[in-house]
């Protein structure tokens, strides 16, 4: 079986150790860089099945956000939105990446968007994959904090895929096994703060500041971004392109792998 996986590595950026996985195969030396920021409890390795496909077209980097996976973690670190956004900026700078496609899922999309407003350079396109649109005075994020905390604690004690199936009943055995193996690396205070900032930090203010082509991918069955949210976002950034993965919930590629790639349409150039 061929793979586009190249290696895992660490870089000191933003004052911490940032761990990442790189995919790209033969395209790694010439492909356009694509930096992917996963969601709230998704270490980089859990996005490997997506990065394998992306690596066929792009020099792909999947990050472990601080407090997750093999990146720096612990009570001495900050985990607020601005700090995590600055990590993205520092990562791109540290590796000297240019003409980057910056993509983020859920929490990662909020960090990517905030990184753009805080001055990240060398980004050519931005992809926001079903970001939480909650915030002060807005509709609450549909998932609840105990879903995250309880599953992390179960994995910290030691959980198998049957335990994970109670939380993610539609996932494949391979996906559940990875989650059972890696979820314990999600530092609970980091997850709690990220979840709380879904409601206390409003990233809508960052949208009018964007000057690069931007794609918003929505989950048709996720309940995160609704029609009225799309209308508001278009008002804030008229140039934004909005697509929908109609048959997927919030974890789009887990629910509909081919539908996820189809929802990029031709935004990235090649059909994925």
C-alpha positions as CSV (number, residue, x, y, z in Angstrom):
1,X,0.0,0.0,0.0
2,X,1.4,3.4,-1.0
3,X,1.4,6.3,1.4
4,X,2.0,10.0,1.3
5,X,3.2,10.0,4.9
6,X,6.7,11.4,5.2
7,X,7.5,11.8,8.9
8,X,6.6,13.3,12.3
9,X,8.7,16.1,13.7
10,X,9.0,18.8,16.3
11,X,9.8,22.5,15.9
12,X,10.4,25.1,18.6
13,X,8.0,27.9,17.6
14,X,6.1,30.4,19.7
15,X,8.1,29.5,22.7
16,X,6.9,25.8,22.8
17,X,7.5,22.5,21.1
18,X,5.1,22.1,18.3
19,X,4.7,18.6,17.0
20,X,3.5,17.9,13.4
21,X,3.0,15.2,10.9
22,X,4.0,15.8,7.3
23,X,2.5,14.2,4.2
24,X,3.3,14.8,0.6
25,X,5.1,11.9,-1.1
26,X,6.7,12.9,-4.3
27,X,5.0,16.3,-4.1
28,X,6.7,17.3,-0.9
29,X,9.6,19.2,-2.6
30,X,7.4,21.1,-5.1
31,X,3.8,20.9,-3.7
32,X,2.1,24.0,-2.2
33,X,2.2,23.9,1.6
34,X,-1.1,23.1,3.3
35,X,-1.2,23.6,7.1
36,X,-4.1,21.8,8.8
37,X,-5.2,22.8,12.4
38,X,-7.4,20.1,13.9
39,X,-10.3,20.5,16.3
40,X,-10.7,20.6,20.1
41,X,-9.9,17.0,20.9
42,X,-8.2,15.8,17.7
43,X,-4.5,15.2,17.9
44,X,-2.8,15.3,14.5
45,X,-2.6,11.6,14.1
46,X,-6.4,11.3,14.1
47,X,-6.4,13.4,10.9
48,X,-3.9,11.1,9.2
49,X,-6.5,9.5,7.0
50,X,-7.4,12.9,5.6
51,X,-3.8,14.0,5.3
52,X,-3.0,11.0,3.2
53,X,-5.4,12.3,0.5
54,X,-4.3,15.9,0.8
55,X,-0.7,14.7,0.5
56,X,-1.4,13.6,-3.0
57,X,-1.7,17.2,-4.0
58,X,0.0,19.4,-1.3
59,X,2.9,19.5,1.0
60,X,0.7,18.8,4.0
61,X,1.4,19.6,7.7
62,X,-1.0,18.5,10.4
63,X,-0.4,20.2,13.8
64,X,-0.8,19.0,17.3
65,X,-2.3,22.1,18.9
66,X,-0.6,22.9,22.3
67,X,-2.1,20.7,25.0
68,X,-2.8,17.9,22.6
69,X,-0.9,15.0,21.1
70,X,2.9,15.4,21.3
71,X,3.1,19.2,21.5
72,X,4.0,21.0,24.7
73,X,1.4,20.7,27.4
74,X,0.9,21.3,31.1
75,X,-0.5,23.8,33.6
76,X,2.2,26.3,33.0
77,X,1.0,27.1,29.5
78,X,-1.7,29.5,28.2
79,X,-4.4,28.0,26.0
80,X,-6.5,31.0,25.0
81,X,-7.5,31.7,21.5
82,X,-5.0,34.4,20.8
83,X,-2.1,32.4,22.1
84,X,-3.0,29.3,20.0
85,X,-3.5,31.6,17.0
86,X,0.0,32.9,17.5
87,X,1.3,29.4,17.6
88,X,0.0,29.0,14.0
89,X,1.8,32.1,12.9
90,X,5.0,31.0,14.7
91,X,4.8,27.5,13.1
92,X,4.5,28.9,9.5
93,X,7.4,31.3,10.2
94,X,9.6,28.7,11.8
95,X,9.4,26.4,8.9
96,X,9.7,29.2,6.4
97,X,6.6,28.2,4.5
98,X,5.3,30.4,1.7
99,X,2.0,30.6,-0.3
100,X,0.4,28.5,2.4
101,X,-3.1,27.1,2.3
102,X,-4.2,27.4,5.9
103,X,-7.1,25.1,6.9
104,X,-8.7,24.5,10.2
105,X,-11.5,22.3,11.5
106,X,-13.9,23.4,14.3
107,X,-11.7,25.0,17.0
108,X,-8.8,24.9,14.5
109,X,-10.8,27.0,12.1
110,X,-11.3,29.7,14.8
111,X,-7.5,29.6,15.5
112,X,-6.7,29.9,11.8
113,X,-9.1,32.8,11.4
114,X,-7.7,34.6,14.4
115,X,-4.2,34.0,13.2
116,X,-5.1,35.8,10.0
117,X,-6.3,38.8,11.9
118,X,-3.2,38.8,14.1
119,X,-0.9,39.2,11.1
120,X,0.1,35.9,9.8
121,X,2.0,36.2,6.5
122,X,2.5,34.0,3.5
123,X,-1.0,32.6,3.5
124,X,-2.6,32.4,0.1
125,X,-5.9,30.8,0.9
126,X,-8.0,30.1,4.0
127,X,-10.3,27.1,4.6
128,X,-12.7,27.2,7.6
129,X,-14.3,23.8,8.2
130,X,-17.5,24.0,10.2
131,X,-16.1,26.5,12.8
132,X,-18.2,27.1,16.0
133,X,-20.1,30.4,15.4
134,X,-21.1,30.8,19.0
135,X,-19.9,33.8,21.0
136,X,-21.2,36.4,23.4
137,X,-24.9,36.8,23.0
138,X,-25.0,34.1,20.3
139,X,-26.6,30.7,20.1
140,X,-24.6,28.1,22.2
141,X,-22.4,25.5,20.6
142,X,-24.5,22.4,20.2
143,X,-22.0,20.0,21.9
144,X,-21.8,20.0,25.6
145,X,-18.6,20.1,27.7
146,X,-19.2,16.8,29.6
147,X,-19.0,14.9,26.3
148,X,-15.4,16.0,26.0
149,X,-14.3,15.9,29.6
150,X,-15.9,12.5,30.4
151,X,-14.3,10.8,27.4
152,X,-10.9,12.3,28.1
153,X,-11.1,11.0,31.7
154,X,-12.1,7.6,30.5
155,X,-9.1,7.4,28.2
156,X,-6.8,8.7,30.9
157,X,-7.9,5.8,33.1
158,X,-7.6,3.4,30.1
159,X,-10.5,2.9,27.7
160,X,-11.1,0.6,24.7
161,X,-13.0,1.1,21.5
162,X,-16.2,-0.1,23.0
163,X,-16.0,2.8,25.5
164,X,-15.3,5.2,22.6
165,X,-18.2,3.8,20.6
166,X,-20.6,5.2,23.3
167,X,-19.3,8.7,22.4
168,X,-18.9,8.2,18.7
169,X,-21.3,5.5,17.6
170,X,-21.0,6.0,13.9
171,X,-17.2,5.9,13.7
172,X,-15.2,3.0,12.2
173,X,-13.2,0.6,14.4
174,X,-9.9,2.1,13.2
175,X,-11.1,5.6,14.1
176,X,-12.3,4.5,17.5
177,X,-9.1,2.8,18.2
178,X,-7.1,5.9,17.4
179,X,-9.3,8.0,19.6
180,X,-9.0,5.5,22.5
181,X,-5.2,5.5,22.1
182,X,-4.6,9.3,21.8
183,X,-7.5,11.1,23.6
184,X,-5.6,11.0,26.9
185,X,-3.1,13.4,25.5
186,X,-5.7,16.1,25.4
187,X,-5.0,18.2,28.5
188,X,-8.3,18.7,30.2
189,X,-7.8,22.4,31.2
190,X,-6.9,23.2,27.6
191,X,-10.0,21.6,26.3
192,X,-12.2,23.3,28.9
193,X,-10.8,26.7,28.1
194,X,-11.2,26.2,24.3
195,X,-14.8,25.1,24.9
196,X,-15.5,28.1,27.1
197,X,-14.0,30.5,24.6
198,X,-16.4,29.1,21.9
199,X,-18.9,31.2,23.9
200,X,-16.8,34.0,25.3
201,X,-14.7,34.9,22.2
202,X,-16.4,36.2,19.1
203,X,-14.4,35.5,15.9
204,X,-16.9,37.2,13.6
205,X,-15.0,40.4,14.1
206,X,-12.0,38.8,12.3
207,X,-14.0,38.0,9.1
208,X,-14.0,41.6,7.6
209,X,-10.3,41.8,8.0
210,X,-9.6,38.9,5.6
211,X,-8.0,39.7,2.3
212,X,-7.3,36.2,1.0
213,X,-9.7,33.9,-0.8
214,X,-11.7,32.1,1.9
215,X,-13.8,28.9,1.8
216,X,-16.3,28.1,4.5
217,X,-17.3,24.4,4.5
218,X,-20.4,23.6,6.5
219,X,-21.7,20.3,7.8
220,X,-25.2,19.7,6.5
221,X,-26.2,17.6,9.5
222,X,-23.9,19.2,12.1
223,X,-26.2,21.9,13.5
224,X,-23.1,24.2,14.0
225,X,-23.6,26.6,11.1
226,X,-27.2,27.3,10.1
227,X,-28.7,29.3,7.3
228,X,-28.9,32.5,9.3
229,X,-25.2,32.1,10.2
230,X,-24.2,31.8,6.6
231,X,-26.2,34.9,5.8
232,X,-24.4,36.9,8.5
233,X,-21.0,35.6,7.5
234,X,-21.7,36.6,3.9
235,X,-22.5,40.1,5.1
236,X,-19.3,40.3,7.0
237,X,-17.2,38.9,4.1
238,X,-19.0,39.1,0.8
239,X,-16.2,37.4,-1.1
240,X,-16.4,34.2,1.0
241,X,-17.2,31.0,-0.8
242,X,-19.6,28.7,1.1
243,X,-20.1,25.0,0.5
244,X,-21.9,22.2,2.3
245,X,-21.1,18.6,2.9
246,X,-24.8,17.6,2.9
247,X,-24.5,14.1,4.4
248,X,-22.1,14.8,7.2
249,X,-22.2,15.9,10.8
250,X,-19.7,18.2,12.4
251,X,-16.9,15.6,12.0
252,X,-17.2,15.8,8.3
253,X,-14.5,13.5,6.9
254,X,-15.4,10.9,9.6
255,X,-19.1,10.9,8.5
256,X,-18.6,11.3,4.7
257,X,-15.1,11.0,3.5
258,X,-15.7,11.5,-0.2
259,X,-18.3,14.2,0.5
260,X,-15.7,16.1,2.5
261,X,-13.3,16.3,-0.4
262,X,-16.1,17.0,-2.8
263,X,-17.1,20.0,-0.7
264,X,-13.8,21.7,-1.5
265,X,-15.0,21.9,-5.1
266,X,-12.2,23.6,-7.1
267,X,-11.3,26.1,-4.4
268,X,-7.8,24.5,-3.9
269,X,-7.2,24.1,-7.7
270,X,-7.2,20.3,-8.3
271,X,-10.3,18.3,-7.5
272,X,-9.5,16.3,-4.4
